[in-house]
Structures are given as structure tokens and as C-alpha cells.
Amino acid sequence: MPYTGDKPGSTPTADELRARIPGWGADLAAADRPAFPREQPGIQTGAHWDLPEQQPRSGPREKSVEHERLTPVFGTAQPLRGLAGAVKRYAYDRYSEGQTAHWLLLIAGDRIDSATAHARSLFSRRPDDPLTQSGILGERGHRPISSRFGRGRADLKHAWLDPLLVFGPWILTGLAAVALGRAAVRPMLRRRHASS
């Protein structure tokens, strides 16, 4: 009987487990492994190439420094562009995938991409709405405050950071817009003040 307080019986032998569980211990003998025939030298796979044909590329592509060449097939749906693309290209050109700097730069590039997308949306006909798109309104009627405390939730450690991540880019974009507006208006005010 599982999940009882009694001490379980002795550990079954390999032969008992093999008899009871189909495929148990497949890694013990090479002949029992599911991929065993494919691992044999000289087996016919049906592939008509030693290396797949190289996908043509229209521009520069990112590849890790530890790879000698670009993979035969690669994605082209989201080409890198702008400042975020420059940061990501630098990560690929300079650091190995085994280095923390590589991944931190890729994360920074994603954050830059996200911030510029938010900024672009402010100047579109349908700007992003941080309240509805963050899902915070979906918590109404589901104890949004009491559900956050006293239940051993693991995400409480970073709950203070969530509003900064959701609203921070909006606040920074607003501050940048105010600063740009002031910089544009200041020369006009100086000319007006100097002429009067």
C-alpha cells in the first residue's frame, strides 16, 4: 500500500524490477536501449546528405563564438534591429554561451526591446494599457490582497519588484517625454524672452 507510515519492504532486485516494469533498466545493456540500432556504425538512416544544405541568408546572422559556422537552418522571423539588436549581436560576437555576460546581455537586449516597444505604442493609435494587459484587473473578486499573504507563497520574495517591472517602463518613458518636451520648449521661451 503506498503512502503509509509503515516501513517499505526491501528494495527489489534488478530482475524483479525488469519483470514487473516493461523496459526497466534499458540503460544497463546497450542492446536494450530504444535507440540502439541507430547507434551502430554504418546503419542506413535514409538521409541523402552528410550535412544539410545551407539555408541562404540575406544579411548578417548571429552565431555563438564557440561554433565554427552558422547552423544549416536558422530562424528569420524576428531579425535583430536597433539598440537591442546591437546589444544582442555584441553578446554573440564577444562572449561564449557558457559565460554569464552572454546571457545577461541577451536579457538586457530583451528589456531594451520591450521598453522601445512600449515607447512606440505611446505614439500609436492604440497605446498599450498596463492595467488591463498586466492582468491585475482579473484579480477583482478573488481576494487580491488576502491571497498575497500568509499562505507560504514563494513569489512573495519578488512581489515588491512586480510593480516596478510593469509600471517602471511607463514611468521612465513619461519622464523622458517630459524632458524632451522641456528641451524643445526651452529655446522658444528664451527667444521670446529675449525679444521682449
VOZA-106985 format. One line per 10 residues: number of its first residue (from 1); their letters; for each residue x, y negated, z of N, C-alpha, C, O. Coordinates in nm, 2 decimals, decimal comma. Example, Ala and Ser with C-alpha at 12.3 -4.5 7.8 and 13.67 -1.06 7.14 Angstrom:
1	AS	1,32/0,57/0,78/1,23/0,45/0,78/1,32/0,33/0,78/1,42/0,33/0,85; 1,28/0,22/0,71/1,37/0,11/0,71/1,29/0,00/0,79/1,34/-0,11/0,80 .
//
This chain:
1	MPYTGDKPGS	0,08/0,12/0,00/0,00/0,00/0,00/0,09/-0,12/0,00/0,17/-0,14/0,09; 0,07/-0,21/-0,10/0,16/-0,33/-0,10/0,12/-0,44/0,00/0,01/-0,43/0,05; 0,21/-0,53/0,03/0,18/-0,64/0,12/0,14/-0,60/0,26/0,05/-0,67/0,31; 0,19/-0,50/0,32/0,16/-0,47/0,45/0,29/-0,50/0,54/0,40/-0,52/0,49; 0,26/-0,50/0,67/0,37/-0,53/0,76/0,46/-0,40/0,79/0,57/-0,42/0,85; 0,42/-0,29/0,74/0,49/-0,17/0,76/0,62/-0,17/0,68/0,63/-0,23/0,57; 0,72/-0,10/0,73/0,85/-0,09/0,66/0,83/0,00/0,54/0,77/0,11/0,54; 0,87/-0,06/0,42/0,85/0,02/0,30/0,94/0,15/0,30/1,03/0,16/0,38; 0,90/0,24/0,22/0,98/0,37/0,22/1,12/0,35/0,16/1,16/0,24/0,13; 1,19/0,46/0,14/1,32/0,45/0,09/1,32/0,40/-0,05/1,22/0,42/-0,13 .
11	TPTADELRAR	1,43/0,34/-0,10/1,44/0,30/-0,23/1,44/0,41/-0,33/1,52/0,51/-0,31; 1,36/0,41/-0,43/1,36/0,52/-0,53/1,49/0,53/-0,61/1,56/0,44/-0,63; 1,51/0,65/-0,65/1,63/0,67/-0,73/1,61/0,62/-0,87/1,49/0,60/-0,91; 1,72/0,61/-0,95/1,70/0,57/-1,09/1,62/0,66/-1,17/1,54/0,62/-1,25; 1,63/0,79/-1,15/1,55/0,89/-1,22/1,40/0,88/-1,19/1,31/0,89/-1,27; 1,37/0,85/-1,06/1,23/0,83/-1,02/1,17/0,71/-1,08/1,06/0,71/-1,13; 1,25/0,60/-1,08/1,20/0,48/-1,15/1,18/0,50/-1,30/1,09/0,45/-1,35; 1,27/0,56/-1,36/1,27/0,59/-1,51/1,14/0,67/-1,54/1,08/0,65/-1,64; 1,11/0,76/-1,45/0,99/0,85/-1,48/0,86/0,77/-1,45/0,76/0,79/-1,52; 0,86/0,68/-1,36/0,74/0,60/-1,32/0,72/0,48/-1,41/0,61/0,44/-1,44 .
21	IPGWGADLAA	0,83/0,41/-1,45/0,82/0,28/-1,53/0,88/0,30/-1,67/1,00/0,32/-1,68; 0,79/0,30/-1,77/0,85/0,32/-1,91/0,95/0,21/-1,94/0,92/0,09/-1,92; 1,06/0,25/-1,99/1,17/0,15/-2,03/1,26/0,10/-1,91/1,34/0,02/-1,94; 1,24/0,15/-1,79/1,32/0,10/-1,68/1,46/0,14/-1,70/1,49/0,25/-1,75; 1,55/0,05/-1,67/1,70/0,08/-1,68/1,74/0,08/-1,83/1,84/0,15/-1,86; 1,68/0,01/-1,92/1,72/0,01/-2,06/1,86/-0,04/-2,08/1,92/-0,01/-2,18; 1,90/-0,12/-1,98/2,04/-0,18/-2,00/2,15/-0,09/-1,94/2,26/-0,12/-1,95; 2,11/0,03/-1,89/2,21/0,12/-1,83/2,28/0,19/-1,95/2,40/0,21/-1,94; 2,20/0,24/-2,04/2,26/0,32/-2,15/2,23/0,24/-2,28/2,12/0,19/-2,31; 2,34/0,22/-2,36/2,32/0,14/-2,48/2,22/0,19/-2,58/2,15/0,12/-2,64 .
31	ADRPAFPREQ	2,20/0,32/-2,58/2,11/0,39/-2,67/1,96/0,36/-2,64/1,87/0,37/-2,72; 1,94/0,32/-2,51/1,80/0,29/-2,46/1,76/0,15/-2,48/1,65/0,11/-2,46; 1,85/0,06/-2,53/1,82/-0,08/-2,54/1,73/-0,10/-2,67/1,76/-0,04/-2,77; 1,63/-0,19/-2,66/1,54/-0,21/-2,77/1,62/-0,26/-2,90/1,58/-0,22/-3,01; 1,72/-0,34/-2,88/1,79/-0,39/-3,00/1,91/-0,31/-3,04/1,99/-0,35/-3,12; 1,92/-0,19/-2,98/2,04/-0,11/-3,00/2,07/-0,08/-3,15/2,19/-0,09/-3,19; 1,98/-0,04/-3,23/2,01/-0,01/-3,37/2,07/-0,13/-3,44/2,16/-0,12/-3,53; 2,02/-0,25/-3,41/2,06/-0,37/-3,48/2,20/-0,41/-3,43/2,27/-0,49/-3,50; 2,25/-0,36/-3,32/2,38/-0,40/-3,27/2,49/-0,31/-3,34/2,61/-0,34/-3,32; 2,45/-0,22/-3,42/2,55/-0,13/-3,48/2,62/-0,20/-3,59/2,55/-0,27/-3,67 .
41	PGIQTGAHWD	2,75/-0,18/-3,61/2,82/-0,24/-3,73/2,77/-0,17/-3,85/2,75/-0,05/-3,86; 2,76/-0,25/-3,96/2,72/-0,20/-4,09/2,57/-0,18/-4,11/2,53/-0,13/-4,22; 2,49/-0,22/-4,01/2,34/-0,19/-4,03/2,29/-0,29/-4,13/2,33/-0,41/-4,14; 2,19/-0,25/-4,21/2,13/-0,33/-4,32/2,02/-0,42/-4,25/1,92/-0,36/-4,21; 2,04/-0,55/-4,25/1,94/-0,64/-4,20/1,84/-0,69/-4,30/1,73/-0,73/-4,26; 1,87/-0,68/-4,43/1,78/-0,73/-4,53/1,81/-0,87/-4,56/1,75/-0,93/-4,66; 1,90/-0,94/-4,49/1,93/-1,08/-4,53/2,01/-1,08/-4,66/2,10/-1,00/-4,68; 1,98/-1,18/-4,74/2,05/-1,19/-4,87/2,17/-1,29/-4,86/2,21/-1,34/-4,97; 2,21/-1,32/-4,74/2,32/-1,42/-4,73/2,40/-1,39/-4,61/2,36/-1,32/-4,51; 2,53/-1,43/-4,61/2,61/-1,42/-4,49/2,58/-1,54/-4,40/2,58/-1,53/-4,27 .
51	LPEQQPRSGP	2,56/-1,66/-4,46/2,53/-1,78/-4,38/2,42/-1,84/-4,46/2,42/-1,86/-4,58; 2,31/-1,89/-4,39/2,20/-1,95/-4,47/2,25/-2,07/-4,55/2,35/-2,14/-4,51; 2,18/-2,10/-4,65/2,21/-2,21/-4,74/2,20/-2,34/-4,66/2,10/-2,36/-4,58; 2,29/-2,43/-4,67/2,29/-2,56/-4,60/2,18/-2,65/-4,65/2,16/-2,68/-4,77; 2,10/-2,70/-4,55/1,99/-2,79/-4,58/2,05/-2,92/-4,63/2,15/-2,97/-4,56; 2,01/-2,98/-4,74/2,06/-3,11/-4,78/2,03/-3,22/-4,68/1,93/-3,22/-4,62; 2,12/-3,31/-4,67/2,10/-3,42/-4,58/2,11/-3,55/-4,65/2,19/-3,57/-4,74; 2,03/-3,65/-4,61/2,02/-3,78/-4,68/2,11/-3,88/-4,61/2,13/-3,99/-4,67; 2,14/-3,86/-4,49/2,22/-3,96/-4,41/2,30/-3,89/-4,31/2,31/-3,76/-4,31; 2,36/-3,96/-4,22/2,44/-3,90/-4,11/2,35/-3,82/-4,01/2,24/-3,87/-3,99 .
61	REKSVEHERL	2,40/-3,71/-3,97/2,33/-3,63/-3,87/2,42/-3,61/-3,75/2,54/-3,61/-3,75; 2,35/-3,59/-3,63/2,43/-3,57/-3,51/2,46/-3,42/-3,50/2,38/-3,34/-3,53; 2,58/-3,40/-3,45/2,62/-3,27/-3,41/2,72/-3,27/-3,29/2,79/-3,37/-3,28; 2,71/-3,18/-3,21/2,80/-3,17/-3,09/2,94/-3,16/-3,13/2,98/-3,10/-3,23; 3,03/-3,22/-3,05/3,17/-3,22/-3,08/3,23/-3,08/-3,08/3,34/-3,05/-3,14; 3,17/-2,99/-3,00/3,23/-2,85/-3,00/3,19/-2,77/-3,12/3,24/-2,66/-3,14; 3,10/-2,82/-3,21/3,06/-2,75/-3,33/3,15/-2,80/-3,45/3,16/-2,92/-3,46; 3,20/-2,71/-3,53/3,28/-2,75/-3,64/3,20/-2,81/-3,75/3,25/-2,90/-3,82; 3,08/-2,76/-3,77/3,00/-2,81/-3,88/2,85/-2,82/-3,83/2,82/-2,77/-3,73; 2,77/-2,88/-3,92/2,63/-2,90/-3,89/2,56/-2,77/-3,91/2,60/-2,69/-3,99 .
71	TPVFGTAQPL	2,46/-2,74/-3,83/2,38/-2,62/-3,84/2,32/-2,62/-3,98/2,29/-2,72/-4,04; 2,30/-2,50/-4,04/2,24/-2,49/-4,17/2,10/-2,55/-4,18/2,07/-2,61/-4,29; 2,02/-2,55/-4,08/1,89/-2,61/-4,08/1,88/-2,70/-3,96/1,92/-2,67/-3,85; 1,82/-2,82/-3,98/1,81/-2,92/-3,88/1,68/-3,00/-3,90/1,63/-3,00/-4,01; 1,64/-3,06/-3,79/1,51/-3,14/-3,80/1,54/-3,28/-3,85/1,65/-3,34/-3,83; 1,44/-3,33/-3,92/1,45/-3,47/-3,98/1,32/-3,55/-3,94/1,31/-3,66/-4,00; 1,24/-3,50/-3,86/1,11/-3,57/-3,83/1,13/-3,70/-3,75/1,06/-3,80/-3,78; 1,23/-3,71/-3,66/1,25/-3,83/-3,58/1,39/-3,87/-3,60/1,48/-3,84/-3,51; 1,42/-3,95/-3,70/1,56/-3,99/-3,72/1,59/-4,10/-3,62/1,50/-4,17/-3,57; 1,72/-4,10/-3,58/1,76/-4,20/-3,48/1,77/-4,34/-3,54/1,81/-4,35/-3,65 .
81	RGLAGAVKRY	1,72/-4,44/-3,46/1,73/-4,58/-3,51/1,74/-4,67/-3,39/1,71/-4,64/-3,28; 1,79/-4,79/-3,42/1,81/-4,89/-3,33/1,91/-4,87/-3,22/2,00/-4,79/-3,24; 1,89/-4,94/-3,11/1,99/-4,93/-3,00/1,98/-4,79/-2,93/2,09/-4,73/-2,90; 1,86/-4,73/-2,92/1,85/-4,59/-2,87/1,93/-4,50/-2,96/1,99/-4,41/-2,90; 1,92/-4,51/-3,09/1,99/-4,42/-3,18/2,14/-4,44/-3,17/2,21/-4,34/-3,17; 2,18/-4,56/-3,15/2,33/-4,58/-3,13/2,38/-4,51/-3,00/2,49/-4,46/-3,00; 2,30/-4,52/-2,89/2,34/-4,46/-2,77/2,35/-4,31/-2,78/2,44/-4,24/-2,74; 2,25/-4,25/-2,85/2,24/-4,11/-2,87/2,36/-4,06/-2,96/2,42/-3,96/-2,94; 2,38/-4,13/-3,07/2,49/-4,10/-3,16/2,63/-4,10/-3,08/2,71/-4,01/-3,10; 2,64/-4,20/-2,99/2,77/-4,21/-2,92/2,78/-4,09/-2,83/2,89/-4,03/-2,81 .
91	AYDRYSEGQT	2,67/-4,04/-2,77/2,67/-3,92/-2,68/2,72/-3,80/-2,76/2,80/-3,72/-2,71; 2,67/-3,79/-2,88/2,71/-3,67/-2,97/2,85/-3,68/-3,02/2,92/-3,58/-3,02; 2,89/-3,80/-3,05/3,02/-3,82/-3,11/3,14/-3,81/-3,01/3,25/-3,77/-3,04; 3,11/-3,85/-2,88/3,21/-3,87/-2,78/3,22/-3,75/-2,68/3,33/-3,71/-2,64; 3,10/-3,70/-2,64/3,10/-3,60/-2,53/3,05/-3,46/-2,57/2,96/-3,45/-2,65; 3,11/-3,36/-2,51/3,06/-3,22/-2,53/2,93/-3,20/-2,45/2,90/-3,27/-2,36; 2,86/-3,10/-2,50/2,73/-3,07/-2,43/2,75/-3,02/-2,29/2,65/-3,02/-2,21; 2,87/-2,98/-2,26/2,90/-2,94/-2,12/2,93/-3,05/-2,02/2,95/-3,03/-1,90; 2,93/-3,17/-2,07/2,96/-3,29/-1,99/2,84/-3,36/-1,95/2,75/-3,38/-2,03; 2,83/-3,41/-1,82/2,72/-3,48/-1,77/2,69/-3,61/-1,85/2,58/-3,65/-1,87 .
101	AHWLLLIAGD	2,80/-3,67/-1,89/2,79/-3,80/-1,96/2,70/-3,78/-2,09/2,63/-3,87/-2,13; 2,72/-3,67/-2,16/2,64/-3,64/-2,28/2,49/-3,65/-2,25/2,42/-3,72/-2,32; 2,45/-3,58/-2,15/2,31/-3,57/-2,12/2,26/-3,70/-2,06/2,14/-3,74/-2,09; 2,34/-3,77/-1,98/2,29/-3,90/-1,92/2,28/-4,00/-2,03/2,18/-4,08/-2,02; 2,36/-4,00/-2,13/2,35/-4,09/-2,24/2,22/-4,06/-2,32/2,15/-4,15/-2,37; 2,19/-3,93/-2,34/2,07/-3,90/-2,41/1,95/-3,94/-2,34/1,85/-3,99/-2,40; 1,95/-3,93/-2,21/1,84/-3,97/-2,12/1,82/-4,12/-2,13/1,71/-4,18/-2,14; 1,94/-4,19/-2,13/1,94/-4,34/-2,14/1,88/-4,38/-2,27/1,80/-4,48/-2,28; 1,92/-4,31/-2,38/1,87/-4,34/-2,51/1,71/-4,32/-2,52/1,64/-4,40/-2,58; 1,66/-4,21/-2,45/1,52/-4,19/-2,45/1,45/-4,31/-2,37/1,34/-4,35/-2,41 .
111	RIDSATAHAR	1,51/-4,35/-2,26/1,45/-4,46/-2,18/1,45/-4,59/-2,27/1,35/-4,67/-2,26; 1,55/-4,61/-2,34/1,56/-4,73/-2,43/1,45/-4,72/-2,53/1,38/-4,82/-2,56; 1,44/-4,60/-2,59/1,34/-4,58/-2,70/1,20/-4,60/-2,64/1,11/-4,66/-2,71; 1,17/-4,56/-2,52/1,04/-4,57/-2,45/1,02/-4,72/-2,43/0,90/-4,77/-2,45; 1,12/-4,79/-2,37/1,10/-4,94/-2,34/1,07/-5,02/-2,47/0,99/-5,11/-2,47; 1,14/-4,99/-2,58/1,12/-5,06/-2,70/0,98/-5,03/-2,76/0,92/-5,11/-2,82; 0,94/-4,90/-2,75/0,80/-4,87/-2,79/0,70/-4,95/-2,71/0,60/-4,99/-2,77; 0,72/-4,96/-2,58/0,62/-5,04/-2,50/0,62/-5,18/-2,54/0,52/-5,25/-2,56; 0,74/-5,24/-2,57/0,75/-5,38/-2,61/0,69/-5,40/-2,75/0,62/-5,50/-2,77; 0,71/-5,30/-2,84/0,64/-5,32/-2,97/0,49/-5,31/-2,96/0,42/-5,38/-3,03 .
121	SLFSRRPDDP	0,44/-5,23/-2,87/0,30/-5,22/-2,85/0,23/-5,35/-2,81/0,12/-5,37/-2,84; 0,31/-5,43/-2,73/0,25/-5,56/-2,68/0,22/-5,65/-2,80/0,13/-5,73/-2,79; 0,29/-5,63/-2,91/0,27/-5,72/-3,03/0,18/-5,65/-3,13/0,18/-5,70/-3,25; 0,12/-5,54/-3,10/0,03/-5,48/-3,19/-0,12/-5,51/-3,16/-0,14/-5,58/-3,06; -0,21/-5,47/-3,25/-0,35/-5,50/-3,23/-0,40/-5,42/-3,11/-0,50/-5,46/-3,05; -0,34/-5,30/-3,08/-0,39/-5,22/-2,97/-0,27/-5,19/-2,88/-0,21/-5,08/-2,89; -0,24/-5,28/-2,79/-0,13/-5,25/-2,70/-0,16/-5,14/-2,60/-0,27/-5,10/-2,58; -0,05/-5,08/-2,55/-0,06/-4,97/-2,45/-0,13/-5,02/-2,33/-0,12/-5,14/-2,29; -0,21/-4,93/-2,26/-0,27/-4,96/-2,14/-0,22/-4,88/-2,03/-0,25/-4,76/-2,02; -0,13/-4,93/-1,94/-0,06/-4,85/-1,85/-0,16/-4,79/-1,74/-0,13/-4,68/-1,69 .
131	LTQSGILGER	-0,27/-4,85/-1,72/-0,36/-4,79/-1,62/-0,43/-4,66/-1,67/-0,43/-4,56/-1,61; -0,49/-4,67/-1,79/-0,56/-4,55/-1,84/-0,47/-4,45/-1,89/-0,50/-4,33/-1,88; -0,36/-4,49/-1,95/-0,27/-4,39/-2,01/-0,18/-4,32/-1,91/-0,12/-4,21/-1,94; -0,17/-4,37/-1,79/-0,09/-4,30/-1,68/-0,17/-4,20/-1,61/-0,12/-4,11/-1,54; -0,30/-4,20/-1,63/-0,39/-4,10/-1,57/-0,43/-4,14/-1,43/-0,50/-4,06/-1,36; -0,40/-4,26/-1,38/-0,43/-4,29/-1,24/-0,58/-4,31/-1,22/-0,62/-4,28/-1,11; -0,65/-4,35/-1,32/-0,80/-4,36/-1,30/-0,87/-4,23/-1,29/-0,98/-4,22/-1,25; -0,80/-4,12/-1,34/-0,86/-3,99/-1,33/-0,87/-3,94/-1,19/-0,93/-3,84/-1,16; -0,80/-4,00/-1,10/-0,80/-3,96/-0,96/-0,91/-4,01/-0,88/-0,94/-3,97/-0,76; -0,99/-4,11/-0,93/-1,10/-4,16/-0,86/-1,20/-4,05/-0,83/-1,23/-3,97/-0,91 .
141	GHRPISSRFG	-1,24/-4,05/-0,70/-1,34/-3,95/-0,66/-1,27/-3,81/-0,63/-1,34/-3,72/-0,59; -1,14/-3,81/-0,63/-1,07/-3,68/-0,60/-0,97/-3,71/-0,49/-0,86/-3,65/-0,49; -1,01/-3,79/-0,39/-0,93/-3,82/-0,27/-0,79/-3,86/-0,31/-0,70/-3,80/-0,28; -0,78/-3,97/-0,38/-0,64/-4,01/-0,43/-0,54/-4,05/-0,32/-0,42/-4,03/-0,34; -0,59/-4,10/-0,21/-0,50/-4,13/-0,10/-0,47/-4,01/-0,01/-0,35/-3,98/0,01; -0,58/-3,95/0,04/-0,56/-3,84/0,13/-0,49/-3,72/0,07/-0,42/-3,64/0,14; -0,50/-3,70/-0,06/-0,44/-3,59/-0,13/-0,29/-3,60/-0,14/-0,22/-3,51/-0,17; -0,24/-3,72/-0,11/-0,10/-3,75/-0,13/-0,02/-3,72/0,00/0,10/-3,70/0,00; -0,09/-3,70/0,11/-0,01/-3,69/0,24/-0,05/-3,56/0,32/-0,17/-3,52/0,31; 0,04/-3,51/0,39/0,01/-3,40/0,49/-0,01/-3,27/0,44/-0,06/-3,18/0,51 .
151	RGRADLKHAW	0,02/-3,24/0,31/-0,01/-3,11/0,26/0,12/-3,04/0,21/0,11/-2,94/0,13; 0,24/-3,09/0,25/0,36/-3,03/0,21/0,39/-3,04/0,06/0,46/-2,96/0,00; 0,35/-3,15/0,00/0,37/-3,17/-0,14/0,52/-3,20/-0,17/0,58/-3,28/-0,10; 0,57/-3,13/-0,27/0,71/-3,15/-0,30/0,74/-3,28/-0,37/0,85/-3,34/-0,37; 0,63/-3,33/-0,44/0,65/-3,45/-0,52/0,65/-3,58/-0,44/0,66/-3,69/-0,49; 0,63/-3,57/-0,31/0,63/-3,69/-0,22/0,76/-3,76/-0,22/0,78/-3,88/-0,19; 0,87/-3,68/-0,24/1,00/-3,73/-0,23/1,03/-3,84/-0,34/1,10/-3,93/-0,31; 0,96/-3,83/-0,45/0,98/-3,93/-0,56/0,86/-4,01/-0,59/0,85/-4,08/-0,69; 0,75/-4,00/-0,50/0,63/-4,07/-0,53/0,65/-4,22/-0,53/0,58/-4,29/-0,60; 0,74/-4,27/-0,45/0,77/-4,42/-0,45/0,83/-4,46/-0,58/0,81/-4,58/-0,61 .
161	LDPLLVFGPW	0,89/-4,37/-0,65/0,95/-4,41/-0,78/0,85/-4,41/-0,90/0,88/-4,48/-1,00; 0,74/-4,34/-0,89/0,65/-4,33/-0,99/0,59/-4,47/-1,04/0,59/-4,49/-1,16; 0,55/-4,56/-0,95/0,50/-4,69/-0,99/0,61/-4,77/-1,07/0,58/-4,84/-1,16; 0,73/-4,75/-1,02/0,84/-4,82/-1,09/0,86/-4,77/-1,24/0,88/-4,85/-1,33; 0,85/-4,64/-1,25/0,86/-4,59/-1,39/0,75/-4,62/-1,48/0,76/-4,64/-1,60; 0,62/-4,63/-1,42/0,51/-4,66/-1,50/0,50/-4,81/-1,53/0,48/-4,85/-1,65; 0,51/-4,89/-1,43/0,49/-5,04/-1,44/0,62/-5,12/-1,47/0,62/-5,23/-1,51; 0,74/-5,05/-1,43/0,86/-5,12/-1,45/0,89/-5,18/-1,59/0,93/-5,29/-1,60; 0,88/-5,09/-1,69/0,90/-5,14/-1,83/0,81/-5,26/-1,86/0,85/-5,35/-1,94; 0,68/-5,26/-1,81/0,59/-5,36/-1,84/0,63/-5,49/-1,78/0,63/-5,60/-1,84 .
171	ILTGLAAVAL	0,67/-5,48/-1,65/0,72/-5,60/-1,58/0,84/-5,66/-1,64/0,85/-5,78/-1,66; 0,94/-5,57/-1,68/1,06/-5,62/-1,74/1,03/-5,68/-1,88/1,09/-5,79/-1,91; 0,94/-5,62/-1,96/0,90/-5,68/-2,09/0,84/-5,82/-2,07/0,86/-5,91/-2,14; 0,75/-5,83/-1,97/0,69/-5,96/-1,94/0,79/-6,06/-1,90/0,78/-6,18/-1,94; 0,88/-6,03/-1,81/0,99/-6,12/-1,77/1,07/-6,16/-1,89/1,11/-6,28/-1,90; 1,10/-6,07/-1,98/1,18/-6,10/-2,10/1,10/-6,20/-2,19/1,16/-6,29/-2,25; 0,97/-6,17/-2,20/0,89/-6,26/-2,28/0,88/-6,40/-2,23/0,89/-6,50/-2,30; 0,87/-6,41/-2,09/0,87/-6,55/-2,03/1,00/-6,61/-2,05/1,01/-6,73/-2,08; 1,11/-6,54/-2,03/1,25/-6,60/-2,05/1,27/-6,65/-2,20/1,32/-6,76/-2,22; 1,22/-6,57/-2,29/1,23/-6,61/-2,43/1,14/-6,73/-2,46/1,18/-6,82/-2,54 .
181	GRAAVRPMLR	1,02/-6,73/-2,41/0,94/-6,84/-2,42/1,00/-6,97/-2,37/0,99/-7,08/-2,43; 1,05/-6,96/-2,25/1,12/-7,08/-2,19/1,24/-7,13/-2,28/1,25/-7,25/-2,30; 1,31/-7,03/-2,33/1,43/-7,07/-2,41/1,38/-7,13/-2,54/1,45/-7,22/-2,59; 1,27/-7,10/-2,59/1,22/-7,16/-2,71/1,16/-7,29/-2,69/1,17/-7,38/-2,77; 1,09/-7,31/-2,57/1,02/-7,44/-2,54/1,12/-7,54/-2,49/1,10/-7,66/-2,52; 1,22/-7,50/-2,42/1,32/-7,60/-2,36/1,38/-7,70/-2,46/1,38/-7,82/-2,43; 1,43/-7,66/-2,58/1,48/-7,75/-2,67/1,37/-7,86/-2,72/1,40/-7,97/-2,74; 1,25/-7,81/-2,74/1,14/-7,90/-2,78/1,12/-8,00/-2,67/1,09/-8,12/-2,70; 1,12/-7,96/-2,55/1,09/-8,06/-2,44/1,21/-8,16/-2,43/1,18/-8,28/-2,40; 1,33/-8,11/-2,45/1,44/-8,20/-2,44/1,44/-8,31/-2,56/1,46/-8,43/-2,53 .
191	RRHASS	1,40/-8,26/-2,68/1,38/-8,36/-2,79/1,27/-8,46/-2,76/1,29/-8,58/-2,79; 1,16/-8,41/-2,71/1,05/-8,50/-2,68/1,09/-8,60/-2,57/1,05/-8,72/-2,58; 1,16/-8,55/-2,47/1,20/-8,63/-2,36/1,31/-8,74/-2,40/1,30/-8,85/-2,36; 1,40/-8,70/-2,49/1,50/-8,79/-2,54/1,44/-8,90/-2,63/1,49/-9,01/-2,63; 1,33/-8,86/-2,71/1,27/-8,96/-2,80/1,19/-9,06/-2,72/1,16/-9,17/-2,78; 1,14/-9,03/-2,60/1,06/-9,13/-2,53/1,13/-9,21/-2,43/1,07/-9,30/-2,37 .
//
